[in-house]
Amino acid sequence: MKRTQILRLTFLAAALLAVGSMLVISAFGLWRLRSEAITNGLETAAMHSRGFEDLLTQSLRLTAMITAANLENERPRSDPAHVAETFATVLRHAPFLRSLSLLNEDGRVTASSNLANIGLTVSTAAFLPPDGDELGSMRVGAPWAGRDLFRGRPSTPETPVEGDDLNFVPLVQKVTTLEGTVTLLIALNPDYFVNHFTQKLDAAEGSVDVLRYDGTLLMTTTVSGKPGSLLDAAVNAFHLAETEFGQFEQESVGASLAPPAPRPTLTAFRASRLYPVVVVTRIDREYALRNWKTASITLASVALPVLLGLTLLSVAYYRRQMLQAAQREESARLKAINATVFDSSTEATLITGVDEVIVSINAAFTRVTGFAANDIIGRHLDELLVPDDSTAQLQDEGTAPHAEPPTVEMQLRCKDGSHIWIEILSTPECDAAGRIVGYRRIGRNITERREMQDRVRELAFHDPLTGLPNRRLLNDRLGLAMAQSKRSGTYGAVLFLDLDNFKPLNDLHGHDAGDQLLIEVARRLHGCVREIDTVARFGGDEFVVILGALDATPDESLALARNVAEKIATVLARPYHLNVRQHDGTELAVEHACTSSIGATLYFDNGVRQEEILKRADSAMYRAKNEGRNRICFAGVDADETALAL
């Protein structure tokens, strides 16, 4: 065989191997990009399910806590009218509720925030979980058509609620009152949660469903969905007895939960930690793969010219000089293509040397941060990062180029002075000898996700009106204060405050005026205590102040607590200047005087539980109100009680 033939066959084999390798690599790259797009879609669905489940669970838990707290001092059989007033007060601050009612042993409504509901009979036999004697346990029923019990009807799988009709979800729980245990019926407003879901997840992107454990559809963002429909097959597929959450790719969904032409979805579900409901989020697979399709077209447009170039080289291989020229041209073209892919990437990317000095950025990085290339090339990477523990991770990435690339979340400075949260993936750049010559940083903007997480945590522990710690955080703070008292051997105090004439302001000028007054009360209370003390809103117009580390003796501690209580009473009694908006849009300046009744007690390392401490202060406050209001009453650590009239 001639040498030219050997060379021809060798070159042809090399060309075929190169073409085959490129096709395999391209196919693998497309498969990998598609897998990442599907994974990102599933993670997005899981993130939404987690956030939506947390909102639903916290709302139901808040409802249970508020209603139980407001009914524990009520006499529902003797004074149903006062119970109705209490319900009305709770509903003003709970947009996710339609009504509150009490049921007797026969299931008949005896008291309600909606007088039209009184006398109606509601069957709770089919509610989940099955009926028990456990106090505070909330049971969930099937949706009802209508705005409330009056003129409403319960749905069944055969007669579900039409998608555009008003509906509500009934909940029941047993609570303790002064006259014994009663059954509370709560009408949950699904529109509140559906509106929240659609604000976070656009209809073009996907849908959200809330199901009961038996498969009953409670609420949905899908237009064709019918609350009350039975989707037990969907719930059975989740295996809730084995896991509380999961995610999977779903080729199609049931007709009752999907548009007329069902489409494949990326589905994630999460069961409530406390109640028998599960939140299902579906991301449209076509929507999740839109960027992958664009990348596929781009890759095809790059691969075809490369294959064409290889074909031309295989035909003209014997012309050595032309082959060398063609190779140089191809090399330059490939470099241009790589530069184009780098600059057209949708992910913000920068490249640094081993000394962390920035050498290159792409257009996506400029769009995200506002920095142009001439603004930051040559600057050290640390100048762009807001320092925290993650900065060290970027500096200690190691020297092994094949190690798992680290991913960290941290804040990045933008050109306009603002900060954004990004998720940075770092990979080493190596030369032909395998030595690290720099790093490629790929950043993804996760500011919205971090802000949503921070907001959820804020709502879980703080009062949304005043920003003060809520009852849940109050219990944590009191536990910490009592632990500190035990370590330091000092007394502390709890002050329980109630505004004396707050209701007349609400009745005369509306809740806007009342909200303004509560915000001002919170501000004044903060000005009366130390940084180490806690001011919390207990509920309604009631506030709690925790004074820590007073003194080692009860007499001196009592004197210090009395001084703070007197200061608070004096400051809160000063006139309040409010601007009240009238029905015609004008504002009316209102001056309101509002005194306070204060109950106080000391705490020490004497084995008393924090619930008992709060109960003592609460009882002292009620004694102050009963003795004429505008007073301070003390319940001492040995139950010795004193009172101070202002």
C-alpha positions in Angstrom: 0.0 0.0 0.0 1.3 3.3 -1.0 2.3 5.8 1.7 -0.2 8.3 0.3 -2.9 5.8 0.7 -1.8 5.1 4.2 -1.8 8.8 4.9 -5.2 9.1 3.3 -6.8 6.3 5.3 -5.1 7.6 8.5 -6.5 11.1 7.9 -9.9 9.8 7.0 -10.0 7.7 10.2 -8.9 10.7 12.2 -11.5 12.8 10.6 -14.3 10.3 11.2 -13.1 9.9 14.8 -13.2 13.7 15.3 -16.6 14.1 13.8 -18.0 11.2 15.8 -16.5 12.6 19.0 -18.0 16.0 18.3 -21.4 14.5 17.7 -21.1 12.5 20.9 -19.9 15.5 22.9 -22.6 17.7 21.4 -25.3 15.1 22.2 -23.9 14.7 25.7 -23.8 18.5 26.2 -27.4 18.9 25.1 -28.5 16.0 27.3 -26.6 17.5 30.2 -28.1 21.0 29.6 -31.6 19.4 29.4 -31.0 17.5 32.6 -29.9 20.7 34.4 -32.9 22.6 33.1 -35.2 19.8 34.3 -33.4 19.8 37.7 -33.7 23.5 38.0 -37.4 23.3 37.2 -37.9 20.6 39.8 -35.9 22.7 42.4 -38.1 25.8 41.5 -41.2 23.7 42.0 -39.9 22.4 45.3 -39.0 25.9 46.5 -42.5 27.2 45.7 -44.1 24.2 47.4 -42.0 24.7 50.4 -42.8 28.5 50.6 -46.5 27.9 49.9 -46.8 25.1 52.4 -45.1 27.2 55.0 -47.5 30.1 54.4 -50.5 27.8 54.6 -49.3 26.0 57.7 -48.3 29.2 59.5 -51.7 30.8 58.7 -53.6 27.8 60.0 -51.3 27.7 63.1 -51.8 31.5 63.7 -55.5 31.0 63.4 -55.5 28.2 65.9 -53.4 30.2 68.4 -55.4 33.4 68.1 -58.8 31.8 68.4 -57.8 29.6 71.3 -56.3 32.6 73.1 -59.4 34.8 72.5 -61.8 32.1 73.6 -60.1 30.9 76.8 -61.6 33.7 78.9 -65.1 33.6 77.1 -68.5 32.2 78.2 -70.0 31.1 74.9 -73.1 29.6 76.3 -73.9 32.6 78.6 -72.8 35.4 76.4 -72.8 34.5 72.7 -73.0 38.1 71.7 -69.7 38.9 73.3 -68.2 35.9 71.5 -69.4 37.3 68.2 -67.7 40.6 69.0 -64.5 38.7 69.8 -64.7 36.9 66.5 -65.3 40.1 64.6 -62.1 41.6 66.2 -60.1 38.5 65.1 -61.4 38.7 61.5 -60.3 42.3 61.2 -56.7 41.2 61.3 -57.1 37.9 59.4 -57.8 38.4 55.7 -57.5 34.7 55.2 -60.6 34.0 57.2 -64.3 34.3 56.1 -66.0 33.7 59.4 -65.7 32.2 62.9 -68.5 30.2 64.5 -69.2 27.9 67.5 -70.9 24.5 67.2 -72.8 22.7 70.0 -72.8 19.0 70.5 -75.4 18.5 67.7 -73.4 20.5 65.2 -75.6 23.5 65.3 -74.1 27.0 65.2 -74.7 28.9 68.5 -72.5 31.9 68.0 -70.9 33.4 64.9 -69.2 36.5 63.5 -71.9 36.2 60.8 -75.3 36.3 62.5 -76.9 34.7 59.5 -75.0 31.5 60.3 -76.7 31.0 63.7 -79.0 28.0 63.8 -77.4 26.2 60.8 -76.3 22.6 61.3 -72.9 21.5 60.0 -71.8 17.9 59.9 -68.1 17.3 60.7 -68.1 13.5 60.5 -66.1 13.5 57.2 -63.5 16.0 58.4 -59.8 14.9 58.5 -58.2 13.7 60.7 -61.0 11.7 62.3 -62.6 13.3 65.4 -60.6 13.1 68.6 -60.5 14.7 72.1 -57.2 16.4 71.6 -57.4 20.1 72.3 -56.1 22.5 69.6 -56.1 19.7 66.9 -57.5 21.2 63.7 -59.6 19.1 61.3 -60.1 20.0 57.7 -63.4 19.5 55.8 -64.3 19.5 52.1 -64.8 22.9 50.4 -68.2 24.6 50.5 -69.7 26.6 47.7 -70.7 30.1 48.6 -69.1 32.9 50.7 -70.2 31.6 54.1 -72.3 28.9 55.8 -75.4 31.0 55.2 -76.6 30.1 51.6 -73.6 27.8 51.2 -73.5 24.1 50.4 -70.9 21.4 51.0 -69.3 20.0 47.9 -69.0 16.3 47.1 -66.8 14.5 44.5 -70.0 14.3 42.3 -71.0 18.0 42.8 -67.7 20.0 43.2 -67.6 23.7 43.3 -67.3 25.4 39.9 -64.0 27.0 39.2 -65.4 30.6 39.1 -67.7 30.3 42.1 -67.0 31.7 45.6 -66.1 28.9 48.0 -64.4 28.4 51.4 -62.8 25.6 53.3 -64.3 24.7 56.7 -62.0 23.8 59.6 -62.9 22.8 63.2 -60.9 22.6 66.4 -61.7 22.0 70.0 -60.8 24.9 72.4 -61.2 25.5 76.1 -63.4 28.3 77.5 -64.5 29.2 81.0 -67.6 27.0 80.4 -65.7 24.0 79.2 -64.6 22.6 75.8 -66.3 23.9 72.7 -66.0 23.3 68.9 -64.8 26.2 66.8 -65.7 26.3 63.1 -63.4 28.3 60.9 -64.3 29.3 57.3 -61.0 29.6 55.5 -60.8 32.1 52.6 -59.0 30.2 49.7 -58.9 33.4 47.5 -56.3 34.9 49.9 -53.9 32.0 49.3 -54.7 31.6 45.5 -53.9 35.3 45.0 -50.6 34.8 46.8 -49.8 31.7 44.8 -50.5 33.5 41.4 -48.3 36.4 42.5 -45.3 34.1 43.0 -46.0 31.7 40.2 -47.4 33.1 36.9 -50.1 31.0 35.1 -47.9 30.7 32.1 -45.2 29.1 34.3 -47.2 26.6 36.2 -50.0 26.0 38.7 -50.5 25.2 42.5 -53.0 22.8 44.1 -53.8 22.2 47.7 -55.2 18.8 48.5 -56.5 17.0 51.6 -54.8 13.7 52.4 -57.8 11.8 51.0 -57.4 13.6 47.6 -60.1 16.2 48.0 -59.1 19.4 46.1 -59.2 22.3 48.6 -58.0 25.2 46.3 -56.2 25.6 43.0 -54.8 28.3 40.7 -56.0 26.3 37.7 -59.0 27.9 36.0 -60.5 24.5 35.1 -60.0 23.1 38.6 -63.0 22.4 40.8 -62.6 22.5 44.6 -64.2 19.4 46.1 -63.1 17.1 43.3 -61.6 13.8 44.5 -58.1 13.2 43.2 -57.1 10.3 45.4 -55.0 8.7 42.7 -52.8 11.8 42.6 -52.3 11.8 46.4 -51.7 8.0 46.5 -48.9 8.5 44.0 -47.1 10.8 46.5 -46.8 8.0 49.2 -47.4 10.5 52.0 -47.1 7.7 54.6 -43.5 7.3 53.7 -42.4 10.9 52.8 -43.6 14.5 53.4 -42.2 15.9 50.2 -40.9 15.0 46.8 -40.5 16.0 43.2 -40.8 14.2 39.9 -41.3 14.7 36.1 -45.0 14.1 35.2 -46.0 13.4 31.6 -49.6 14.6 32.1 -52.1 15.4 34.8 -55.8 14.7 35.4 -58.3 16.6 33.4 -59.8 18.3 36.5 -56.4 19.9 37.3 -55.1 20.7 33.8 -55.9 22.9 30.8 -58.0 21.3 28.0 -54.8 20.0 26.4 -52.7 18.5 29.3 -49.0 19.1 29.0 -46.0 17.5 30.8 -45.1 19.2 34.0 -42.3 19.2 36.6 -44.1 18.4 39.8 -43.2 18.9 43.5 -45.3 18.3 46.5 -44.9 19.1 50.2 -47.2 17.9 53.0 -48.0 20.3 55.9 -46.0 19.6 59.1 -49.1 20.1 61.3 -52.3 19.6 59.2 -53.6 16.9 56.8 -53.0 18.9 53.6 -50.4 18.7 50.8 -49.3 21.5 48.5 -48.6 20.5 44.9 -46.7 22.8 42.5 -46.4 22.1 38.8 -44.0 23.9 36.5 -44.7 23.6 32.8 -41.9 21.5 31.2 -42.0 23.5 28.0 -41.5 26.7 30.1 -38.6 25.2 32.0 -36.9 24.0 28.8 -37.2 27.3 26.9 -33.5 28.3 27.6 -32.4 24.8 26.7 -34.0 25.0 23.3 -32.3 28.2 22.6 -28.9 26.7 23.7 -29.6 23.7 21.4 -30.1 26.0 18.4 -27.0 27.9 19.2 -25.0 24.7 19.6 -26.3 23.3 16.3 -25.3 26.6 14.6 -21.8 26.1 15.9 -21.4 22.4 15.2 -22.5 22.5 11.6 -19.8 24.9 10.5 -17.2 22.9 12.4 -18.3 19.7 10.6 -18.3 21.5 7.3 -14.7 22.7 8.0 -13.6 19.1 8.8 -15.1 17.8 5.6 -13.3 20.4 3.5 -10.0 19.5 5.3 -10.5 15.8 4.6 -11.0 16.6 0.8 -7.9 18.8 0.6 -5.6 17.0 3.0 -2.9 16.4 0.3 -2.4 20.1 -0.2 -0.2 20.6 2.8 0.1 24.4 2.6 -3.6 24.9 2.2 -4.2 22.5 5.0 -2.0 24.5 7.3 -3.7 27.7 6.3 -7.1 26.1 6.8 -6.0 24.9 10.2 -4.9 28.3 11.3 -8.1 29.8 10.1 -10.2 27.2 11.8 -8.2 27.8 15.1 -9.0 31.5 14.9 -12.6 30.8 14.2 -13.0 28.4 17.1 -11.5 31.0 19.4 -14.1 33.6 18.2 -16.9 31.1 18.7 -15.7 30.4 22.3 -15.6 34.1 23.0 -19.1 34.5 21.6 -20.5 31.6 23.7 -18.8 33.1 26.8 -20.2 36.6 26.1 -23.7 35.4 25.1 -24.1 33.2 28.2 -27.2 34.0 30.3 -25.3 33.4 33.5 -23.1 36.2 34.9 -19.5 35.0 34.5 -16.1 36.4 35.2 -12.6 34.9 35.0 -9.8 35.6 37.5 -6.1 34.7 37.7 -4.7 32.6 40.5 -4.1 35.9 42.4 -7.9 36.6 42.2 -7.4 39.6 39.9 -10.3 39.9 37.4 -9.2 39.4 33.8 -12.5 39.0 31.9 -16.3 39.4 32.3 -19.2 38.7 30.0 -22.3 40.8 29.1 -24.6 39.0 31.5 -22.3 40.1 34.4 -22.6 43.7 33.2 -26.4 43.4 33.1 -26.6 42.0 36.6 -24.1 44.4 38.4 -23.8 47.4 36.1 -20.0 47.1 35.9 -18.5 47.4 32.5 -15.3 45.6 31.6 -13.1 48.8 32.0 -14.7 49.3 35.5 -13.4 46.1 37.1 -10.8 44.4 35.0 -7.6 44.5 36.9 -9.3 44.9 40.3 -9.2 42.2 43.0 -12.3 40.0 43.4 -12.6 40.9 47.2 -13.5 44.5 46.2 -16.8 43.3 44.8 -17.8 41.0 47.6 -19.5 41.9 50.9 -17.2 40.2 53.5 -18.6 37.2 55.4 -17.6 33.6 56.1 -18.1 32.7 52.5 -15.2 34.9 51.3 -12.7 32.5 52.8 -14.3 29.6 50.8 -13.5 31.4 47.6 -9.9 31.9 48.7 -9.4 28.3 49.8 -10.6 26.5 46.7 -7.7 24.1 46.7 -5.3 23.2 44.0 -6.8 20.0 42.7 -8.5 20.9 39.3 -10.7 17.8 39.4 -12.1 18.4 42.9 -15.9 19.1 43.2 -16.3 22.8 42.4 -17.5 24.7 45.5 -20.8 26.6 45.4 -21.4 29.5 47.9 -24.1 32.1 48.4 -23.0 35.6 49.2 -23.6 39.3 48.6 -22.1 41.2 45.7 -21.7 44.9 45.4 -23.3 46.5 42.3 -22.1 49.7 40.5 -25.1 51.7 41.9 -24.1 50.8 45.5 -26.8 48.2 46.0 -26.2 44.6 47.1 -27.5 41.4 45.5 -27.4 37.8 46.7 -25.7 35.5 44.2 -24.9 31.8 44.1 -21.3 31.4 42.8 -20.0 28.3 41.2 -16.2 28.3 40.9 -14.2 26.0 38.6 -10.4 26.1 38.0 -8.9 26.9 34.7 -5.9 24.8 33.9 -3.1 24.9 31.3 -1.9 21.9 29.2 0.3 20.7 32.1 -2.7 20.5 34.5 -1.6 23.6 36.5 -4.3 26.0 37.8 -3.9 29.3 36.0 -7.1 30.9 37.1 -10.8 30.4 38.0 -14.1 30.7 36.2 -16.8 32.2 38.4 -20.4 31.6 37.3 -23.0 33.6 39.4 -26.8 33.2 39.6 -28.9 36.0 41.1 -30.9 34.5 44.0 -31.8 37.8 45.7 -35.6 37.2 45.3 -35.3 33.8 46.9 -33.3 35.1 49.8 -35.7 38.0 50.4 -38.7 35.6 50.3 -37.0 33.4 52.9 -36.2 36.4 55.1 -39.8 37.6 54.8 -41.2 34.2 55.7 -39.0 34.1 58.8 -40.0 37.7 59.7 -43.7 37.0 59.5 -43.3 33.8 61.6 -41.8 35.7 64.6 -42.9 39.3 64.3 -46.2 41.2 64.4 -46.8 42.6 60.8 -48.3 45.9 62.0 -45.8 47.0 64.7 -42.8 44.9 63.8 -42.6 43.8 67.5 -41.9 40.1 68.4 -45.2 38.1 68.3 -46.3 35.6 70.9 -44.2 32.9 69.5 -41.0 34.9 69.7 -42.1 36.3 73.1 -42.1 32.7 74.6 -38.5 32.2 73.2 -37.3 35.5 74.6 -38.9 34.8 78.0 -37.2 31.4 78.1 -33.8 33.0 77.4 -34.4 35.7 80.0 -35.3 33.1 82.7 -32.2 31.1 81.7 -30.1 34.2 82.1 -31.7 34.9 85.5 -30.7 31.4 86.6 -27.1 31.9 85.5 -26.6 35.4 87.0 -28.7 34.9 90.1 -30.8 38.0 89.5 -34.5 38.7 89.3 -36.4 39.7 86.2 -39.9 41.1 85.6 -42.7 40.7 83.2 -45.1 43.6 82.5 -48.5 42.8 80.9 -50.1 46.0 79.4 -53.6 46.6 78.1 -54.8 50.0 76.6 -57.8 51.2 78.6 -59.8 53.1 76.0 -58.6 51.7 72.7 -62.0 50.3 71.5 -63.8 53.7 71.4 -61.1 55.0 69.1 -61.6 52.1 66.7 -65.4 52.4 66.9 -65.4 56.2 66.2 -62.6 56.6 63.7 -62.0 53.1 62.3 -59.1 50.6 62.3 -56.7 52.9 60.5 -56.7 55.2 63.5 -56.3 52.2 65.8 -53.4 50.9 63.8 -51.7 54.3 64.0 -52.1 54.3 67.7 -50.7 50.8 68.1 -47.6 51.7 66.1 -47.0 54.8 68.2 -47.5 52.7 71.4 -44.9 50.3 70.2 -42.4 53.1 69.5 -43.0 54.7 72.9 -42.5 51.3 74.7 -39.2 50.9 73.0 -38.1 54.2 74.3 -38.9 53.2 77.9 -36.7 50.1 78.2 -33.1 49.0 77.7 -31.5 47.2 74.7 -31.5 43.9 76.6 -35.2 44.1 77.4 -38.0 42.8 75.1 -41.2 44.5 74.0 -43.7 42.2 72.3 -47.3 42.5 71.0 -49.3 39.8 72.7 -52.5 40.4 70.6 -55.0 43.2 69.9 -54.2 46.1 72.2 -52.1 44.0 74.7 -48.3 44.2 75.0 -45.8 42.4 77.1 -42.4 43.8 78.3 -39.7 41.5 79.6 -37.2 43.2 82.0 -34.1 41.1 82.5 -31.2 41.2 85.0 -32.7 43.6 87.5 -31.1 42.9 90.9 -30.2 40.0 93.2 -32.8 41.0 95.8 -36.6 40.9 95.3 -37.2 44.3 97.0 -34.7 46.2 94.8 -35.9 44.3 91.7 -39.5 45.2 92.6 -38.6 48.8 92.9 -36.8 48.9 89.6 -39.7 47.2 87.8 -42.1 49.6 89.4 -40.0 52.6 88.1 -40.1 51.2 84.6 -43.9 50.5 84.9 -44.5 54.0 86.1 -42.4 55.5 83.3 -44.4 53.4 80.7 -47.7 54.4 82.2 -46.7 58.1 82.1 -45.4 57.9 78.5 -48.4 56.0 77.2 -50.8 58.5 78.8 -49.5 61.4 76.7 -51.9 62.5 73.9 -51.7 60.8 70.6 -51.9 62.9 67.4 -53.4 60.9 64.6 -54.3 61.6 61.0 -57.5 59.7 60.1 -58.6 59.4 56.4 -62.3 60.2 55.9 -64.7 58.5 53.4 -64.4 61.5 51.1 -60.6 61.1 51.0 -59.7 64.0 53.3 -57.7 63.6 56.4 -58.9 64.5 59.9 -56.4 65.3 62.7 -57.5 63.5 65.9 -56.0 63.9 69.4 -56.7 60.8 71.5 -55.8 60.1 75.2 -55.2 56.5 76.0 -54.1 55.3 79.5 -53.0 51.8 80.3 -53.6 49.1 82.9 -50.4 47.2 83.8 -49.9 43.9 85.5 -46.4 42.9 86.6 -44.7 40.0 88.3 -41.1 39.1 89.2 -39.4 35.8 88.1 -36.4 34.0 89.5 -34.8 30.6 89.4 -37.5 29.0 91.5 -38.9 26.4 89.2 -41.9 28.4 88.0 -42.8 27.8 84.3 -42.9 30.7 81.9 -46.6 30.0 81.2 -47.3 30.6 84.9 -45.2 33.9 84.8 -47.3 35.2 82.0 -50.5 34.1 83.7 -49.6 36.0 86.9 -48.8 39.2 85.0 -52.0 38.8 83.0 -54.1 38.3 86.1 -52.5 41.3 87.7 -53.4 43.4 84.6 -57.0 42.3 84.8 -57.0 43.2 88.5 -55.7 46.6 87.6 -58.6 47.1 85.1 -61.2 45.8 87.6 -59.9 48.3 90.2 -60.5 51.3 88.0 -58.0 51.1 85.1 -55.0 53.4 84.7 -53.3 51.4 87.4 -50.3 49.2 88.0 -50.8 45.9 89.9 -47.9 43.7 91.0 -48.0 39.9 91.7 -44.8 39.1 93.5 -42.7 36.0 93.4 -44.3 34.8 96.6 -47.8 35.7 95.4 -47.7 38.9 97.6 -49.7 41.4 95.5 -49.5 45.2 95.6 -51.4 47.8 93.6 -50.6 51.3 92.5 -53.3 53.7 91.4 -52.1 56.4 88.9 
